[in-house]
Amino acid sequence: MEITNNISADMMANEAYANIVTRTSVRQYSDDPVSEEQISAILHAAMSAPSGVNRQPWEFIVVDERDLLSALSEALPYAKMTANARFAIIVCGNKERFLEGVDENLWEQDCSAASENILLAAHALELGAVWTCLYPHADRMESVSRILNIPENIVPFNLIPIGHPLHNHPAMNKWHGDRIHINGFS
């Protein structure tokens, strides 16, 4: 078997596939409004993510108030773009729905899957978004919890600013054939 970076035009014509491989991280946003329907569609996509034992441990905080977006931007070293986003979604894990024992940390995978769905849905709606890390950085999680009055049983996982891209962002080629191994690690 030989796996290459050659993707046919037919494959790229598939909207779902093209949406995945053309998604980029967007950090600059225009002032154009984002509709409530678009926000709802993004959240619906997030909640459509797979989760271990279908626990769906996620909670989503939607922030669209300018003062809060600015406060988050000021508090978070790698989320400065939040001040100019139309809104942000903070993906959180609810400890009350975490699994126990060896599977306790599956909530991280569940929230990651929901986060990727947010990014893909935003891109499909011609919006731009970027994943900014909160968990496991205690200082970042504490700042967001304080600003948004998040209770102790809720773990802020990431913050995703979203808006209309200020510029066109061509997709990056992230193909690394040397990272593909067939029938074992070679």
One Martini backbone bead per residue (centre of mass of N, CA, C, O) as a GRO file, in nm:
protein
  186
    1MET     BB    1   0.096   0.037   0.023
    2GLU     BB    2   0.030   0.376  -0.104
    3ILE     BB    3   0.048   0.690   0.051
    4THR     BB    4  -0.068   1.004  -0.061
    5ASN     BB    5  -0.117   1.360  -0.155
    6ASN     BB    6  -0.331   1.265  -0.369
    7ILE     BB    7  -0.615   1.456  -0.451
    8SER     BB    8  -0.898   1.457  -0.594
    9ALA     BB    9  -1.141   1.646  -0.733
   10ASP     BB   10  -1.373   1.474  -0.627
   11MET     BB   11  -1.296   1.492  -0.331
   12MET     BB   12  -1.293   1.812  -0.320
   13ALA     BB   13  -1.609   1.826  -0.394
   14ASN     BB   14  -1.649   1.745  -0.113
   15GLU     BB   15  -1.766   1.940   0.130
   16ALA     BB   16  -1.675   1.800   0.391
   17TYR     BB   17  -1.383   1.752   0.314
   18ALA     BB   18  -1.305   2.043   0.235
   19ASN     BB   19  -1.363   2.167   0.513
   20ILE     BB   20  -1.140   2.019   0.664
   21VAL     BB   21  -0.878   2.091   0.468
   22THR     BB   22  -0.948   2.429   0.482
   23ARG     BB   23  -0.907   2.479   0.763
   24THR     BB   24  -0.840   2.763   0.976
   25SER     BB   25  -0.677   2.991   1.168
   26VAL     BB   26  -0.851   3.272   1.312
   27ARG     BB   27  -0.746   3.620   1.440
   28GLN     BB   28  -0.920   3.803   1.238
   29TYR     BB   29  -1.193   4.046   1.249
   30SER     BB   30  -1.477   4.168   1.163
   31ASP     BB   31  -1.784   4.364   1.209
   32ASP     BB   32  -1.957   4.152   1.125
   33PRO     BB   33  -2.227   3.988   1.185
   34VAL     BB   34  -2.370   3.729   1.387
   35SER     BB   35  -2.600   3.503   1.399
   36GLU     BB   36  -2.802   3.313   1.592
   37GLU     BB   37  -2.817   3.079   1.392
   38GLN     BB   38  -2.512   3.030   1.374
   39ILE     BB   39  -2.465   2.974   1.671
   40SER     BB   40  -2.663   2.738   1.691
   41ALA     BB   41  -2.525   2.560   1.476
   42ILE     BB   42  -2.256   2.532   1.624
   43LEU     BB   43  -2.374   2.399   1.883
   44HIS     BB   44  -2.498   2.158   1.742
   45ALA     BB   45  -2.231   2.046   1.641
   46ALA     BB   46  -2.095   2.010   1.915
   47MET     BB   47  -2.332   1.809   2.025
   48SER     BB   48  -2.250   1.588   1.786
   49ALA     BB   49  -2.038   1.468   1.932
   50PRO     BB   50  -1.853   1.242   2.056
   51SER     BB   51  -1.887   1.019   2.355
   52GLY     BB   52  -1.817   0.863   2.628
   53VAL     BB   53  -2.093   0.690   2.703
   54ASN     BB   54  -2.263   0.947   2.639
   55ARG     BB   55  -2.202   1.189   2.861
   56GLN     BB   56  -2.167   1.475   2.780
   57PRO     BB   57  -1.953   1.686   2.960
   58TRP     BB   58  -2.049   1.944   2.840
   59GLU     BB   59  -2.009   2.302   2.824
   60PHE     BB   60  -2.143   2.625   2.703
   61ILE     BB   61  -2.003   2.950   2.660
   62VAL     BB   62  -2.152   3.245   2.551
   63VAL     BB   63  -1.978   3.537   2.424
   64ASP     BB   64  -2.093   3.897   2.337
   65GLU     BB   65  -1.971   4.089   2.535
   66ARG     BB   66  -1.740   4.325   2.513
   67ASP     BB   67  -1.631   4.334   2.808
   68LEU     BB   68  -1.575   4.028   2.826
   69LEU     BB   69  -1.392   3.996   2.581
   70SER     BB   70  -1.178   4.192   2.692
   71ALA     BB   71  -1.117   4.049   2.959
   72LEU     BB   72  -1.020   3.787   2.830
   73SER     BB   73  -0.794   3.911   2.660
   74GLU     BB   74  -0.632   4.028   2.904
   75ALA     BB   75  -0.601   3.743   3.069
   76LEU     BB   76  -0.502   3.604   2.791
   77PRO     BB   77  -0.207   3.546   2.621
   78TYR     BB   78  -0.355   3.363   2.357
   79ALA     BB   79  -0.646   3.568   2.338
   80LYS     BB   80  -0.646   3.864   2.208
   81MET     BB   81  -0.864   3.827   1.970
   82THR     BB   82  -1.129   3.840   2.143
   83ALA     BB   83  -1.185   4.151   2.132
   84ASN     BB   84  -1.266   4.116   1.798
   85ALA     BB   85  -1.481   3.932   1.834
   86ARG     BB   86  -1.817   3.853   1.821
   87PHE     BB   87  -1.749   3.575   1.966
   88ALA     BB   88  -1.746   3.317   2.226
   89ILE     BB   89  -1.639   2.983   2.315
   90ILE     BB   90  -1.664   2.794   2.609
   91VAL     BB   91  -1.523   2.497   2.681
   92CYS     BB   92  -1.656   2.254   2.908
   93GLY     BB   93  -1.633   2.057   3.203
   94ASN     BB   94  -1.844   1.829   3.382
   95LYS     BB   95  -1.779   1.652   3.665
   96GLU     BB   96  -2.066   1.507   3.691
   97ARG     BB   97  -1.991   1.359   3.385
   98PHE     BB   98  -1.766   1.200   3.464
   99LEU     BB   99  -1.583   0.948   3.470
  100GLU     BB  100  -1.434   0.666   3.612
  101GLY     BB  101  -1.123   0.607   3.663
  102VAL     BB  102  -0.956   0.539   3.377
  103ASP     BB  103  -1.195   0.738   3.234
  104GLU     BB  104  -1.187   1.030   3.359
  105ASN     BB  105  -1.031   1.179   3.095
  106LEU     BB  106  -1.240   1.166   2.852
  107TRP     BB  107  -1.343   1.460   2.851
  108GLU     BB  108  -1.114   1.572   2.675
  109GLN     BB  109  -1.201   1.428   2.416
  110ASP     BB  110  -1.490   1.531   2.405
  111CYS     BB  111  -1.414   1.838   2.397
  112SER     BB  112  -1.242   1.813   2.142
  113ALA     BB  113  -1.464   1.721   1.950
  114ALA     BB  114  -1.646   1.968   1.993
  115SER     BB  115  -1.434   2.177   1.904
  116GLU     BB  116  -1.396   2.079   1.615
  117ASN     BB  117  -1.690   2.123   1.536
  118ILE     BB  118  -1.682   2.426   1.571
  119LEU     BB  119  -1.464   2.486   1.360
  120LEU     BB  120  -1.612   2.351   1.117
  121ALA     BB  121  -1.875   2.510   1.132
  122ALA     BB  122  -1.761   2.788   1.099
  123HIS     BB  123  -1.633   2.735   0.822
  124ALA     BB  124  -1.900   2.649   0.677
  125LEU     BB  125  -2.013   2.958   0.758
  126GLU     BB  126  -1.775   3.163   0.692
  127LEU     BB  127  -1.601   3.149   0.945
  128GLY     BB  128  -1.383   3.232   1.212
  129ALA     BB  129  -1.137   3.038   1.409
  130VAL     BB  130  -0.985   2.963   1.742
  131TRP     BB  131  -0.788   2.772   1.945
  132THR     BB  132  -0.768   2.822   2.299
  133CYS     BB  133  -0.590   2.758   2.580
  134LEU     BB  134  -0.656   2.641   2.917
  135TYR     BB  135  -0.628   2.354   2.951
  136PRO     BB  136  -0.408   2.301   3.236
  137HIS     BB  137  -0.406   2.612   3.312
  138ALA     BB  138  -0.471   2.755   3.606
  139ASP     BB  139  -0.464   3.061   3.541
  140ARG     BB  140  -0.667   3.054   3.305
  141MET     BB  141  -0.903   2.913   3.444
  142GLU     BB  142  -0.934   3.121   3.674
  143SER     BB  143  -0.991   3.370   3.503
  144VAL     BB  144  -1.247   3.264   3.361
  145SER     BB  145  -1.405   3.192   3.615
  146ARG     BB  146  -1.414   3.479   3.727
  147ILE     BB  147  -1.537   3.638   3.484
  148LEU     BB  148  -1.788   3.400   3.448
  149ASN     BB  149  -1.882   3.252   3.704
  150ILE     BB  150  -1.761   2.963   3.752
  151PRO     BB  151  -1.804   2.676   3.879
  152GLU     BB  152  -1.616   2.418   4.026
  153ASN     BB  153  -1.749   2.176   3.838
  154ILE     BB  154  -1.620   2.358   3.611
  155VAL     BB  155  -1.402   2.313   3.322
  156PRO     BB  156  -1.200   2.505   3.148
  157PHE     BB  157  -1.071   2.423   2.828
  158ASN     BB  158  -1.164   2.650   2.609
  159LEU     BB  159  -1.124   2.919   2.364
  160ILE     BB  160  -1.348   3.042   2.092
  161PRO     BB  161  -1.307   3.260   1.860
  162ILE     BB  162  -1.561   3.441   1.656
  163GLY     BB  163  -1.580   3.534   1.298
  164HIS     BB  164  -1.522   3.731   1.046
  165PRO     BB  165  -1.289   3.739   0.830
  166LEU     BB  166  -1.061   3.983   0.738
  167HIS     BB  167  -0.913   3.755   0.579
  168ASN     BB  168  -0.776   3.549   0.364
  169HIS     BB  169  -0.727   3.188   0.432
  170PRO     BB  170  -0.521   2.975   0.335
  171ALA     BB  171  -0.451   2.664   0.318
  172MET     BB  172  -0.262   2.433   0.473
  173ASN     BB  173  -0.001   2.205   0.436
  174LYS     BB  174  -0.007   1.911   0.664
  175TRP     BB  175   0.153   1.706   0.517
  176HIS     BB  176   0.310   1.385   0.654
  177GLY     BB  177   0.425   1.099   0.533
  178ASP     BB  178   0.638   1.023   0.773
  179ARG     BB  179   0.365   0.976   0.976
  180ILE     BB  180   0.314   0.709   0.822
  181HIS     BB  181   0.201   0.375   0.918
  182ILE     BB  182   0.224   0.037   0.814
  183ASN     BB  183   0.159  -0.225   1.014
  184GLY     BB  184   0.318  -0.024   1.189
  185PHE     BB  185   0.612   0.096   1.314
  186SER     BB  186   0.867   0.263   1.081
   0.00000   0.00000   0.00000
